[in-house]
């Protein structure tokens, strides 16, 4: 009997299991969401007469581009900045409400409808741009609401679908889709704009997102015990594990970050399953790597980059090593309060979105006032913020279920 249990456990742990297929599907959904998020940032170069300050001509846009397939609008740098940041306002207002609602309502519907809405708005984006900046702003804010809902609510999936020793792998595999989406959109947008026109960027990624949303509705169920396709052995394995726990060049940086993210998931689960490191040690280790390495390589970029090759290497490392936080603070809420995980992700995401809004505005102010030494100040500021955040995590970080979360967890089981 013991040998049979070991064989069954080995089978359901394989990478070809249904839960890994689900993680891969969510990975693709995140690819689509991130691609839709970044489309406008990249096509703006072609959509406007000028992206530089003081109406300087945009030398990076080829003058022979067909105005029919690449419509051009006369938006000032100020309007462009507002358009860029508008999607974050939509994301910001959804974080706490969606984090709370994700604990009460169907995750299948929340993610499916959010992905479909974001994709539909992506298809409508060229029409909104034609109607004027106000229509485009409204479309971007609504898309931010949809994307924020999908990005926050998806974290609740792993409360019921991820065995404790596989949470790192399943979570990082799905979340790394954000990084791969950035890599893909940076890689192909230029080619699409050149050959088909910038509206096709929105049409292609919007259509892909619609197709994925339909696939999501077909394949995903909120609870593994209700899924008609999952094997009985895997279903029993997931449920038994959960019952036994006590809440236990521009594109290259994204490609490397995606690779690091996948690696981190396997390392965290390896350290935990082999009892090499305690859970709190693992979280603080990857927080240290994810916050200290970007700060270190940012300083190297400023002081040690003597050639284009060294500058490229340091820039890639500074941008990609932040993925180590996927094994630390990004899933730490699942350790300290699994019953409140969705709500905690919403609260922390709000804080992060506020930081992104402030940083976008601050970078614009610094670049406008002092163009020559602006990036030096920005990278120094980034390094200081990373170090301060690391010190906070090392001092106050926990990995045990907190007392205020234990009562709700017991009530949920009953």
Beta strands, then each sheet from edge to edge (+ up, - down):
end
